Amino acid sequence: MESTNSIDIYKLFLENIPYPVWIQGINRKIIFINDHYENLYNVNASDIIGKKTIDAVSKGKANIYNEQLKKP
C-alpha cells in the first residue's frame, strides 16, 4: 500500500470538493484556490495566490469576507 501524507489527502479533498474553496494564511494572503473557485470567479490561481484578499477581489467582497472571519 502506498504511503500518502495528510497534506496530499487534504489537497486532494480540496481539489475535488464541488464548491469554490480558498485558503488564506494568517498574514491574510491567499495560499490556495481550487478549480471551482477559478471557474466561478473567472480567475487564475497564479494571479491570486500570494496576494492579500483586498488585492485579489473587489473591496466589497473582501470586506464581507473579513467581517465573516470575525464572527464566532
Buried (B, 14 or more C-beta within 10 A) or exposed (E): EEEEEEEEEEEEEBEEEEEBBBEBEEEBBBEBBBEBBBEEBEBEBEEBBEEBBBEBBEEEEBEEBEEEEEEE
